Amino acid sequence: MASQLTNGRRRELHYWMRLTRTLDDRIIKLWQQGRGVGATFNQRGHEAISVGAGAALGPSDVVAPMHRDLGCYLLRGMTPERLLANQLGRATSVTRGRDGNLHGCGDLDLNIIGFISHLPHSLPVTVGAAMSFTYRNEPRVAMTFVGDGSSNTGLFHESLNLAAVHNAPFVLIVENNQYAYSTPLSQQMVIDDIAVRGRAHGVRAEIVDGNDLEAVYEVTYDAVERARSGGGPTMIECKTMRMLGHAIHDGAGYVPPDLLADWAKRDPIDRFEATLLAGGLATQEELDQVADRCRREVAAAVEYAEGSEWPDPATILDGVYAE
């Protein structure tokens, strides 16, 4: 099957991956310097998943990213300025200073459903959105992301079963990054592939290398278009590795160093840049220019966020639906 990606689109997705990595690295440094509030979660190793899957959606489709899907937020139109302001708890942020990370970071004008902290609670919400598209006869698709740990919960199975029964235009991305917080896969399940759990519910399930941008994009694009045309839900298991701890406070000393070293050789950005160079789609100078552009954009976003006002305490109950 011919690739759906043009060469121009490949270069564009490289930019989004590089911007994701640059912004993520800067956020980590801000917290290490004591300039952050709340907590923060890293994306390293997940860039090909969040960008590749997010890019497969159409403009009117809906997505509910989670805490390791910074690339999807960016690609869908949430700017580094707004995201950094949210990380720093400022009034100019997505949540108007109500949070200090990506939790609740939604914008329905961008068709982004805010991330629900408890996993996988975004899943039934997204399945509901997909079912609403069917009821209204709208050719739209809903997609969300979960981790490997979420596949052990009842809500995961209930949601997949509901999506299958209603033939919902729904795509589920499972980011199998080997650890649910500090619990390795071997202590979570005895099966090799989480995809079998989707198939058990009658949901089409695919397995893909989560560090291969083009592979993630292609399998997700096919799933999205199949769902849009009435083909029902698809679950996609993206195998990857969480390269840092669960969150900024977690040093991940429980992860064997040789495992991290092995996965570091498969870094998604390094791999894709090697592909662009080998195919003559970019020169090293052009890749360096993209990296410099991303550094400048993130630096400007930091300046914007740190210069933004703090939320007015008098507004603390604004938007609260129950007291």
C-alpha positions in Angstrom: 0.0 0.0 0.0 1.3 3.4 -0.9 2.2 5.8 1.9 -0.3 8.5 2.7 2.5 10.9 3.6 3.9 13.3 1.1 7.5 14.4 1.5 6.3 17.8 2.6 4.1 16.3 5.2 7.1 14.2 6.5 9.1 17.3 7.0 6.2 19.0 8.7 5.8 16.1 11.1 9.5 16.1 11.9 9.0 19.7 13.0 6.2 18.8 15.4 8.3 16.0 16.9 11.3 18.2 17.3 9.1 21.0 18.9 7.6 18.4 21.2 11.0 17.3 22.4 12.3 20.8 22.7 9.3 22.0 24.7 9.3 18.9 26.9 13.1 19.3 27.7 12.5 23.0 28.6 9.6 22.1 30.9 11.8 19.6 32.7 14.6 22.2 33.1 12.1 24.8 34.5 11.1 22.3 37.2 14.7 21.4 38.0 15.4 25.1 38.5 12.4 25.5 40.8 10.5 27.7 38.3 7.5 25.4 37.9 4.4 24.8 40.0 2.5 21.6 40.6 3.9 18.6 38.8 4.9 17.7 35.2 5.1 14.6 33.1 7.7 13.9 30.4 7.2 12.9 26.8 10.6 11.5 25.8 10.2 8.4 23.7 6.5 9.1 22.9 6.9 11.7 20.2 6.2 9.4 17.2 3.0 8.2 18.8 1.5 11.5 19.8 2.4 13.2 16.5 1.9 10.3 14.2 -1.5 9.4 15.6 -2.7 13.0 16.0 -1.7 13.8 12.4 -4.0 11.1 11.1 -7.1 12.9 12.3 -9.2 15.3 10.3 -9.9 18.9 11.4 -13.4 18.0 12.6 -12.4 14.9 14.5 -12.1 14.9 18.3 -9.2 13.7 20.4 -8.6 13.3 24.1 -4.8 13.2 24.6 -3.3 12.2 27.9 -0.2 13.3 29.8 2.4 11.9 27.4 0.8 13.3 24.3 2.2 16.8 24.2 2.8 16.5 20.4 -0.9 15.9 19.8 -1.8 19.0 21.7 0.6 21.1 19.7 -0.3 19.6 16.3 -4.0 20.2 17.0 -3.3 23.9 17.6 -2.6 24.4 21.3 0.4 26.8 21.3 3.5 26.4 23.4 2.6 29.7 25.0 -0.7 28.4 26.3 0.8 25.1 27.4 3.7 26.6 29.2 1.4 29.1 30.9 -0.7 26.1 32.1 2.4 24.4 33.4 3.3 27.5 35.3 -0.3 28.1 36.6 -0.8 31.4 35.0 -4.1 33.2 34.2 -3.4 33.1 30.4 -3.3 29.4 30.4 -5.8 26.8 29.0 -7.2 26.3 32.5 -6.8 29.9 33.5 -4.4 29.0 36.3 -6.5 26.1 37.7 -3.8 23.6 37.1 0.0 23.2 36.8 0.4 20.5 34.2 -1.6 19.0 31.3 -4.5 17.8 33.4 -7.8 19.3 32.1 -5.9 20.9 29.2 -8.8 20.8 26.7 -10.2 23.2 24.2 -13.4 22.2 22.4 -12.7 24.9 19.8 -9.7 22.8 18.8 -11.7 19.6 19.2 -9.5 18.6 22.2 -11.3 17.0 25.1 -9.5 17.8 28.4 -7.3 15.1 29.9 -8.9 13.4 32.9 -6.2 12.6 35.4 -7.5 9.2 36.5 -6.7 6.7 33.8 -8.5 5.5 31.7 -11.4 7.9 32.5 -11.0 9.8 29.2 -11.9 6.5 27.4 -15.7 6.3 28.0 -16.0 10.1 27.4 -14.4 9.7 24.0 -16.5 6.6 23.2 -19.5 8.7 24.0 -18.4 11.4 21.7 -17.9 8.8 18.9 -21.4 7.4 19.5 -22.9 10.9 19.3 -21.3 11.3 15.8 -23.2 8.2 14.7 -26.5 9.4 16.2 -26.1 12.7 14.3 -24.9 11.0 11.1 -21.7 13.1 11.2 -18.6 11.7 9.4 -16.4 12.3 12.4 -14.1 10.2 14.5 -13.1 10.3 18.2 -9.7 9.1 19.4 -8.0 8.8 22.8 -4.8 7.5 24.3 -4.2 5.2 27.3 -1.2 3.5 28.8 -0.5 -0.2 29.3 -1.6 0.0 33.0 -5.0 1.3 31.9 -5.7 -2.0 30.0 -5.9 -3.7 33.4 -8.9 -1.7 34.6 -12.5 -2.6 34.3 -13.4 0.7 32.6 -11.0 -0.1 29.7 -12.9 -3.3 28.9 -16.3 -1.8 29.5 -15.5 1.0 27.1 -14.1 -1.2 24.4 -17.2 -3.5 24.7 -19.5 -0.5 24.4 -17.6 0.8 21.3 -17.8 -2.6 19.7 -21.5 -3.1 20.4 -22.4 0.3 18.9 -19.8 0.1 16.1 -18.6 3.5 17.2 -16.3 5.6 15.0 -13.6 5.3 17.7 -9.8 4.8 17.7 -7.9 3.9 20.8 -4.2 4.3 21.0 -2.5 2.2 23.7 0.9 3.5 24.5 2.6 0.4 25.8 5.7 2.0 27.4 6.7 -1.0 29.5 5.8 0.5 32.9 2.7 1.6 34.7 4.4 4.1 37.0 6.9 1.7 38.6 5.2 -1.6 37.7 6.8 -3.5 34.7 4.7 -5.3 32.2 5.8 -8.7 33.6 4.1 -7.9 36.9 0.9 -6.6 35.2 0.0 -9.3 32.7 1.1 -12.7 31.3 0.1 -11.9 27.7 2.7 -10.6 25.3 0.4 -8.2 23.4 -2.3 -5.9 24.9 -3.9 -6.0 21.5 -5.5 -9.4 22.3 -7.7 -7.6 24.8 -9.3 -5.5 22.1 -9.8 -8.5 19.9 -11.6 -10.3 22.8 -14.3 -7.6 22.6 -14.6 -7.9 18.8 -12.6 -4.7 18.2 -10.1 -4.7 15.4 -6.6 -4.4 17.0 -3.3 -3.6 15.4 0.3 -3.6 16.8 2.8 -1.1 15.6 6.3 0.1 16.5 5.6 3.1 18.5 9.0 4.6 17.7 8.4 4.6 14.0 6.5 7.8 13.1 5.5 6.7 9.6 4.3 3.3 10.8 2.2 4.9 13.6 0.7 7.4 11.1 -0.2 4.9 8.5 -1.9 2.4 10.8 -3.8 5.2 12.6 -4.8 6.9 9.3 -6.3 3.6 8.1 -8.1 3.1 11.4 -9.5 6.7 11.3 -10.8 6.4 7.7 -12.2 2.9 8.3 -14.1 4.3 11.4 -15.3 7.3 9.3 -16.8 5.1 6.7 -18.7 2.9 9.2 -16.1 0.2 9.8 -16.2 0.5 13.6 -13.6 0.9 16.3 -9.9 0.1 16.2 -7.4 -0.3 19.0 -3.8 0.3 18.2 -1.0 -0.9 20.5 2.1 1.2 20.1 5.1 -0.5 21.6 7.6 2.0 23.0 9.5 2.9 26.2 9.1 5.6 28.7 12.6 7.0 28.8 12.3 9.0 32.0 10.3 8.6 35.3 6.6 8.7 35.6 6.7 12.4 36.5 9.3 15.0 37.4 9.6 13.7 41.0 10.4 10.1 39.8 14.0 9.2 39.1 13.0 5.8 37.7 15.8 4.0 39.6 13.7 0.8 39.3 14.2 0.6 35.5 17.3 -1.5 34.4 19.9 0.8 32.8 20.5 -1.7 30.0 16.8 -1.6 29.0 16.9 2.2 28.7 20.2 2.0 26.7 18.6 -0.5 24.3 15.6 1.7 23.7 17.7 4.8 23.4 19.1 3.3 20.2 15.6 3.4 18.8 14.9 7.0 19.7 11.9 8.1 17.4 13.4 11.5 16.4 16.9 10.1 15.7 15.3 7.4 13.6 13.1 9.7 11.6 15.9 12.2 11.0 18.1 9.3 9.7 15.2 8.4 7.4 14.9 11.9 6.1 18.7 12.2 5.5 18.9 8.7 3.8 16.0 9.5 1.5 17.4 12.9 0.5 14.4 14.6 2.0 16.4 16.9 4.2 20.0 17.9 4.7 21.8 18.1 8.1 21.7 21.9 7.8 18.0 21.9 7.3 17.5 19.6 10.3 19.7 22.0 12.4 17.5 24.9 11.2 14.4 23.1 12.4 16.0 22.5 15.8 17.0 26.2 16.1 13.5 27.3 15.1 12.1 25.1 17.8 14.5 26.5 20.4 13.5 30.0 19.5 9.8 29.3 19.6 10.1 27.6 23.0 12.2 30.4 24.4 9.6 32.9 23.4 6.9 30.8 25.0 8.8 30.7 28.3 9.1 34.4 28.2 5.4 34.8 27.5 4.4 32.3 30.3 6.7 33.7 33.0 5.5 37.3 32.1 1.9 36.3 32.4 -0.2 37.3 35.4 -1.2 35.0 38.1 -4.9 34.2 38.4 -7.0 36.5 40.6 -8.0 34.6 43.8 -11.4 36.3 43.6 -12.2 34.1 40.5 -11.4 30.8 42.2 -15.0 29.7 42.1 -15.6 30.7 38.4 -16.5 27.6 36.4 -17.1 25.5 39.5 -20.4 23.6 39.0 -20.7 22.3 42.6 -19.5 23.7 45.9 
